[in-house]
């Protein structure tokens, strides 16, 4: 029980979660009786009022029932199975990305709504590998080794060694991100190749003939080479601005007239730099196919955009539900749930 104490600032919440853990660890079934209040006080090291408050919460949730002068009994052990469970969430460095910050926030919100605790671990900014180790997220490795979490939801594709380490400990692990990482067999993914192909077709329909895709790294570009589109590399807002400089430095006859990117930050930097460098007369502005996020209300300063909409909320909800299915003990086959962008205004 003591493994939960340090995380919760409120004693009643700790007591509630400890009682749920007791039910789970002792495999108590409907109709089974819990220890007496006196025994619970000794075991949990908490006062009578705190324990009574926790019992009240679980009665309201339908997990327990109190029978006058008889005791506390389990009513529905499954009803409180997720309460107090701790989920470790691994997040890449945000670096000003409203999308990444919003995705992490929605994941935490949905976990909290299921009475789960959320421990968020951010990747060290100086690390740049595509498949990080657990130790690149300060505190995550120790949390997993000490069994202080019940599952892992990651926005980064872990290395094979890290995935094997999590599997050996019997922890559910769910990935949410791009399907470039072909080894991901369990999680919610975006089919990037489908997006690139659909975007390229729409650009061609609007007259684009020289189409280039934008990638955040050479490795990502190599992974996406199957779509047959040449590419430019740029990471974050500054990377988008640098791509704009490269495009303007090209002879006019060689400049692409169609660009595709699934990174909103890169596109924002690209457009801002194209406008800044050519102001007040904009002579070069390619058509751009990219993502717009439903919850962020983004605006791109160009009328030559093809937009694909994503609901960050729906995307996060799919991943959280998939992970929680495992925690509930439901039989979930290893699977990939595909999230598809929706073209808007086409």
DOMAR-359094 format. One record per residue (C-alpha): residue number from 1; x, y, z. Coordinates in pm, 1 decimal. Last residue first. Example, Ala and Ser with C-alpha at 12.3 -4.5 7.8 and 13.67 -1.06 7.14 Angstrom:
<recs>
{2 {1367.0 -106.0 714.0}},
{1 {1230.0 -450.0 780.0}},
</recs>
This chain:
<recs>
{346 {-1247.3 2021.7 -5033.4}},
{345 {-1327.6 2243.4 -4735.3}},
{344 {-1191.4 1989.1 -4489.5}},
{343 {-997.0 1667.4 -4556.6}},
{342 {-1032.8 1424.8 -4261.7}},
{341 {-723.7 1279.4 -4098.9}},
{340 {-736.2 909.7 -4023.0}},
{339 {-668.9 738.1 -3690.8}},
{338 {-571.1 373.6 -3724.8}},
{337 {-606.0 146.6 -3422.9}},
{336 {-316.8 -94.6 -3412.8}},
{335 {-362.7 -424.7 -3240.0}},
{334 {-228.6 -670.8 -2991.4}},
{333 {-540.1 -856.2 -2890.3}},
{332 {-734.0 -718.1 -2599.2}},
{331 {-890.8 -961.2 -2357.0}},
{330 {-1017.6 -732.6 -2084.2}},
{329 {-816.0 -723.2 -1766.0}},
{328 {-934.4 -377.9 -1672.6}},
{327 {-577.0 -255.0 -1712.6}},
{326 {-571.8 -383.2 -2069.7}},
{325 {-889.9 -199.4 -2162.7}},
{324 {-736.3 105.4 -1993.5}},
{323 {-459.8 116.5 -2253.6}},
{322 {-700.6 111.5 -2547.5}},
{321 {-925.7 368.9 -2381.2}},
{320 {-632.6 607.4 -2330.6}},
{319 {-517.8 569.4 -2690.8}},
{318 {-862.6 626.7 -2843.5}},
{317 {-927.2 925.2 -2615.2}},
{316 {-604.8 1095.1 -2724.1}},
{315 {-703.0 1085.9 -3092.2}},
{314 {-1058.5 1196.7 -3021.6}},
{313 {-934.8 1497.2 -2820.9}},
{312 {-667.2 1588.4 -3073.8}},
{311 {-936.6 1607.6 -3340.1}},
{310 {-749.5 1618.9 -3670.2}},
{309 {-847.5 1809.2 -3981.6}},
{308 {-676.3 1789.5 -4320.7}},
{307 {-627.1 2124.9 -4490.7}},
{306 {-535.8 2211.8 -4847.2}},
{305 {-390.7 2562.3 -4841.4}},
{304 {-338.6 2823.1 -5112.6}},
{303 {-525.5 3107.0 -4940.5}},
{302 {-227.4 3174.9 -4715.4}},
{301 {-178.9 3311.6 -4365.0}},
{300 {-248.1 2980.1 -4184.5}},
{299 {-498.4 2995.9 -3898.7}},
{298 {-520.8 2742.6 -3618.2}},
{297 {-831.0 2704.0 -3403.1}},
{296 {-652.4 2476.8 -3156.6}},
{295 {-923.9 2218.8 -3083.9}},
{294 {-985.7 2105.1 -3440.7}},
{293 {-620.3 2072.2 -3532.8}},
{292 {-530.0 2173.6 -3886.1}},
{291 {-292.5 1949.4 -4077.5}},
{290 {-108.5 2016.2 -4401.7}},
{289 {-129.2 2044.4 -4779.1}},
{288 {54.2 2349.5 -4909.7}},
{287 {18.9 2525.7 -5244.4}},
{286 {334.6 2718.0 -5315.0}},
{285 {374.3 3094.2 -5256.3}},
{284 {629.2 3279.9 -5467.7}},
{283 {585.9 3639.1 -5584.4}},
{282 {474.3 3798.6 -5257.9}},
{281 {531.1 4173.1 -5289.9}},
{280 {555.8 4363.2 -4957.7}},
{279 {714.8 4146.3 -4827.5}},
{278 {916.7 3868.9 -4989.6}},
{277 {1141.1 3766.6 -4699.5}},
{276 {876.1 3809.0 -4431.5}},
{275 {604.9 3628.6 -4628.3}},
{274 {817.1 3322.7 -4701.3}},
{273 {946.4 3329.8 -4343.7}},
{272 {599.4 3329.6 -4188.8}},
{271 {482.7 3054.2 -4421.7}},
{270 {772.7 2823.0 -4341.5}},
{269 {758.2 2880.6 -3965.8}},
{268 {386.4 2802.4 -3957.2}},
{267 {437.4 2495.2 -4177.0}},
{266 {706.2 2358.5 -3943.1}},
{265 {479.7 2411.3 -3641.7}},
{264 {185.2 2238.9 -3808.8}},
{263 {378.8 1918.5 -3874.5}},
{262 {203.9 1679.8 -4116.4}},
{261 {371.7 1844.7 -4413.3}},
{260 {308.1 1844.6 -4788.7}},
{259 {436.1 2105.7 -5035.5}},
{258 {324.8 2188.4 -5389.3}},
{257 {469.3 2434.5 -5641.3}},
{256 {822.6 2311.9 -5585.9}},
{255 {1096.9 2554.7 -5690.6}},
{254 {1311.8 2444.7 -5981.8}},
{253 {1196.1 2697.2 -6245.1}},
{252 {1228.9 2982.3 -5996.4}},
{251 {1594.9 2909.7 -5933.0}},
{250 {1636.8 2795.0 -5573.1}},
{249 {1735.6 3039.0 -5296.9}},
{248 {1368.7 3106.6 -5216.7}},
{247 {1313.9 2738.6 -5145.6}},
{246 {1619.9 2711.6 -4921.8}},
{245 {1514.1 3015.6 -4718.5}},
{244 {1164.8 2874.2 -4674.1}},
{243 {1319.1 2548.5 -4550.1}},
{242 {1509.8 2747.2 -4285.5}},
{241 {1185.0 2906.6 -4166.8}},
{240 {1028.0 2562.7 -4130.6}},
{239 {1327.1 2446.4 -3929.8}},
{238 {1295.2 2746.5 -3700.8}},
{237 {932.2 2658.3 -3629.8}},
{236 {1015.1 2297.2 -3541.3}},
{235 {1236.6 2051.1 -3732.5}},
{234 {1327.1 2083.0 -4099.6}},
{233 {1412.1 1832.8 -4372.3}},
{232 {1322.6 1859.7 -4740.0}},
{231 {1175.4 1578.1 -4945.3}},
{230 {1130.7 1407.0 -5280.0}},
{229 {800.5 1218.9 -5314.4}},
{228 {789.9 849.0 -5405.7}},
{227 {543.4 751.2 -5132.3}},
{226 {783.1 476.4 -5027.0}},
{225 {1039.8 732.8 -4913.4}},
{224 {851.0 788.6 -4589.5}},
{223 {1095.4 595.3 -4371.4}},
{222 {1385.3 773.6 -4543.8}},
{221 {1229.8 1113.8 -4470.8}},
{220 {1183.4 1014.3 -4107.8}},
{219 {1548.1 918.9 -4091.7}},
{218 {1657.0 1248.1 -4248.2}},
{217 {1461.6 1435.7 -3979.8}},
{216 {1149.3 1653.5 -3936.9}},
{215 {1007.6 1575.7 -4280.9}},
{214 {861.3 1805.7 -4548.1}},
{213 {719.3 1648.1 -4865.7}},
{212 {784.0 1794.5 -5210.2}},
{211 {547.9 1825.3 -5506.9}},
{210 {650.9 1959.2 -5848.6}},
{209 {334.9 1941.7 -6061.7}},
{208 {70.4 2126.9 -5864.0}},
{207 {-245.0 2198.9 -6065.4}},
{206 {-524.9 2176.6 -5810.3}},
{205 {-588.6 1809.6 -5886.7}},
{204 {-216.9 1751.0 -5837.1}},
{203 {-239.9 1897.6 -5487.1}},
{202 {-535.4 1671.5 -5407.4}},
{201 {-340.1 1365.9 -5524.4}},
{200 {-36.2 1464.2 -5319.2}},
{199 {-249.3 1507.3 -5006.8}},
{198 {-407.5 1164.6 -5049.4}},
{197 {-66.3 1001.4 -5100.1}},
{196 {93.4 1179.5 -4807.1}},
{195 {-200.3 1102.5 -4575.8}},
{194 {-201.1 735.4 -4674.0}},
{193 {174.3 713.6 -4615.5}},
{192 {131.0 880.0 -4275.7}},
{191 {-114.1 624.4 -4144.5}},
{190 {-169.5 779.5 -3803.7}},
{189 {-136.9 537.2 -3516.8}},
{188 {-316.2 429.6 -3201.2}},
{187 {-135.7 157.1 -3013.4}},
{186 {-4.2 -195.8 -3013.1}},
{185 {214.8 -343.8 -3283.4}},
{184 {471.3 -67.6 -3327.4}},
{183 {752.8 -223.6 -3527.4}},
{182 {661.2 -25.0 -3838.2}},
{181 {763.8 306.1 -3680.5}},
{180 {644.9 528.5 -3962.8}},
{179 {300.1 456.7 -3814.4}},
{178 {288.0 802.3 -3658.6}},
{177 {190.1 853.0 -3293.9}},
{176 {27.8 697.4 -2988.2}},
{175 {192.0 395.8 -2826.7}},
{174 {36.9 176.0 -2555.7}},
{173 {221.1 -22.0 -2288.5}},
{172 {65.3 -263.3 -2039.9}},
{171 {321.9 -356.0 -1773.1}},
{170 {419.2 -720.1 -1727.4}},
{169 {765.9 -641.3 -1595.2}},
{168 {921.8 -835.4 -1881.6}},
{167 {714.7 -630.7 -2129.2}},
{166 {848.6 -298.9 -1997.1}},
{165 {1208.3 -418.8 -2029.8}},
{164 {1141.3 -557.0 -2377.4}},
{163 {1004.8 -219.9 -2489.1}},
{162 {1311.1 -45.8 -2343.2}},
{161 {1553.6 -278.1 -2519.8}},
{160 {1362.6 -244.1 -2848.4}},
{159 {1385.7 134.9 -2833.1}},
{158 {1076.0 332.0 -2740.3}},
{157 {847.6 496.5 -2998.7}},
{156 {760.7 834.9 -2844.2}},
{155 {411.7 954.4 -2744.8}},
{154 {408.1 685.2 -2477.5}},
{153 {138.3 542.6 -2255.1}},
{152 {277.0 321.4 -1980.3}},
{151 {89.2 107.7 -1728.8}},
{150 {55.0 27.2 -1359.6}},
{149 {314.8 265.4 -1222.2}},
{148 {532.0 264.2 -913.0}},
{147 {674.8 -80.7 -984.0}},
{146 {1019.4 24.8 -857.8}},
{145 {1180.8 -45.2 -1196.3}},
{144 {906.3 146.4 -1379.8}},
{143 {939.6 457.8 -1163.3}},
{142 {1318.9 432.8 -1178.3}},
{141 {1319.0 424.3 -1557.8}},
{140 {1069.0 709.1 -1582.8}},
{139 {1252.1 950.2 -1353.0}},
{138 {1425.8 1151.3 -1623.5}},
{137 {1296.5 1047.1 -1968.9}},
{136 {1609.9 951.8 -2164.2}},
{135 {1635.0 651.3 -1931.0}},
{134 {1342.1 486.6 -2106.1}},
{133 {1547.0 460.8 -2422.5}},
{132 {1465.7 676.8 -2723.4}},
{131 {1370.4 566.0 -3074.9}},
{130 {1418.9 855.1 -3318.9}},
{129 {1735.6 974.2 -3149.7}},
{128 {1771.5 1343.4 -3062.2}},
{127 {1867.9 1381.3 -2698.1}},
{126 {1958.4 1729.0 -2579.4}},
{125 {1598.1 1810.0 -2485.7}},
{124 {1572.8 1531.4 -2231.0}},
{123 {1238.5 1361.4 -2277.7}},
{122 {951.0 1464.4 -2057.0}},
{121 {789.2 1233.5 -1802.2}},
{120 {425.0 1274.5 -1701.4}},
{119 {277.0 1085.5 -1406.7}},
{118 {-99.8 1050.6 -1445.4}},
{117 {-321.5 916.6 -1168.0}},
{116 {-628.9 723.5 -1270.1}},
{115 {-975.6 821.0 -1151.6}},
{114 {-1120.8 750.2 -1499.1}},
{113 {-1165.7 1124.9 -1554.9}},
{112 {-802.3 1165.3 -1451.7}},
{111 {-691.9 941.0 -1738.5}},
{110 {-901.6 1142.0 -1985.4}},
{109 {-755.4 1471.2 -1863.1}},
{108 {-396.3 1346.0 -1867.8}},
{107 {-431.9 1229.3 -2227.7}},
{106 {-596.1 1559.1 -2322.1}},
{105 {-305.9 1754.8 -2172.2}},
{104 {-41.4 1545.8 -2351.0}},
{103 {-218.8 1600.3 -2683.9}},
{102 {-250.4 1972.2 -2614.5}},
{101 {119.9 2011.4 -2536.9}},
{100 {218.0 1817.8 -2848.1}},
{99 {-13.7 2027.2 -3067.7}},
{98 {85.8 2361.8 -2915.6}},
{97 {447.0 2281.8 -2999.4}},
{96 {671.7 2531.6 -2824.4}},
{95 {961.2 2295.2 -2778.0}},
{94 {746.7 2010.3 -2641.6}},
{93 {1022.1 1763.3 -2558.8}},
{92 {881.3 1418.3 -2630.1}},
{91 {625.5 1284.8 -2387.0}},
{90 {623.8 960.6 -2187.1}},
{89 {306.2 910.5 -1983.1}},
{88 {329.1 687.0 -1675.2}},
{87 {-11.6 565.7 -1562.7}},
{86 {-90.6 516.9 -1194.3}},
{85 {-399.8 326.2 -1090.8}},
{84 {-583.7 500.4 -810.3}},
{83 {-928.7 416.1 -935.3}},
{82 {-906.0 180.9 -1232.5}},
{81 {-1065.0 -122.8 -1069.3}},
{80 {-1331.6 75.0 -889.0}},
{79 {-1636.4 -65.8 -1062.0}},
{78 {-1476.7 -405.9 -1109.6}},
{77 {-1514.3 -490.7 -740.3}},
{76 {-1891.6 -431.2 -746.5}},
{75 {-2060.7 -459.5 -405.1}},
{74 {-1771.9 -530.2 -170.9}},
{73 {-1880.9 -516.7 190.7}},
{72 {-1815.0 -287.7 485.0}},
{71 {-1944.2 -398.7 823.4}},
{70 {-2236.5 -548.2 1019.4}},
{69 {-2367.0 -281.2 1256.1}},
{68 {-2523.4 -98.2 960.8}},
{67 {-2434.1 -251.1 626.1}},
{66 {-2197.3 -33.8 427.9}},
{65 {-2175.2 -85.2 51.9}},
{64 {-1872.9 -77.8 -170.0}},
{63 {-1792.0 -32.7 -542.1}},
{62 {-2109.0 151.7 -642.7}},
{61 {-1929.1 480.4 -708.0}},
{60 {-2119.0 650.2 -425.3}},
{59 {-2014.7 364.1 -196.6}},
{58 {-1655.4 413.6 -310.5}},
{57 {-1665.1 781.1 -218.7}},
{56 {-1825.7 701.8 117.9}},
{55 {-1557.7 443.9 195.0}},
{54 {-1295.2 709.8 127.9}},
{53 {-1465.4 954.4 361.5}},
{52 {-1493.7 689.3 632.5}},
{51 {-1122.2 614.7 593.1}},
{50 {-1032.4 980.2 635.8}},
{49 {-1268.5 1021.3 930.7}},
{48 {-1126.7 714.4 1106.3}},
{47 {-766.2 828.4 1079.9}},
{46 {-493.8 693.8 857.3}},
{45 {-200.7 455.2 901.6}},
{44 {-323.6 233.8 622.0}},
{43 {-299.7 -100.7 799.2}},
{42 {-373.7 21.6 1149.0}},
{41 {-669.4 236.2 1045.8}},
{40 {-795.2 -43.4 820.1}},
{39 {-793.4 -289.1 1110.5}},
{38 {-991.7 -47.1 1330.1}},
{37 {-1237.9 21.3 1047.7}},
{36 {-1293.7 -351.6 1015.4}},
{35 {-1143.5 -550.6 730.3}},
{34 {-1349.1 -574.0 411.0}},
{33 {-1626.6 -826.4 366.2}},
{32 {-1685.6 -1023.8 49.3}},
{31 {-2029.0 -988.3 -111.1}},
{30 {-1898.1 -916.2 -462.2}},
{29 {-1546.4 -1052.4 -490.9}},
{28 {-1217.3 -977.9 -319.7}},
{27 {-908.5 -1070.7 -519.7}},
{26 {-680.2 -974.8 -228.1}},
{25 {-466.6 -745.0 -445.1}},
{24 {-767.9 -592.2 -623.3}},
{23 {-978.0 -521.9 -315.7}},
{22 {-672.1 -386.2 -132.8}},
{21 {-583.9 -169.3 -432.1}},
{20 {-933.3 -22.5 -429.9}},
{19 {-896.3 46.5 -57.5}},
{18 {-561.4 214.0 -116.4}},
{17 {-710.5 431.1 -390.5}},
{16 {-985.7 552.2 -160.1}},
{15 {-739.1 609.4 124.1}},
{14 {-512.4 813.2 -102.5}},
{13 {-807.0 1019.1 -221.0}},
{12 {-913.0 1079.3 138.7}},
{11 {-558.7 1174.2 233.8}},
{10 {-525.1 1446.8 -25.8}},
{9 {-179.3 1530.6 -163.7}},
{8 {-146.4 1199.6 -345.7}},
{7 {182.1 1073.2 -488.8}},
{6 {388.1 983.2 -181.6}},
{5 {137.8 742.2 -37.2}},
{4 {89.4 512.8 -335.0}},
{3 {379.1 268.6 -279.4}},
{2 {277.4 243.2 85.5}},
{1 {0.0 0.0 0.0}},
</recs>
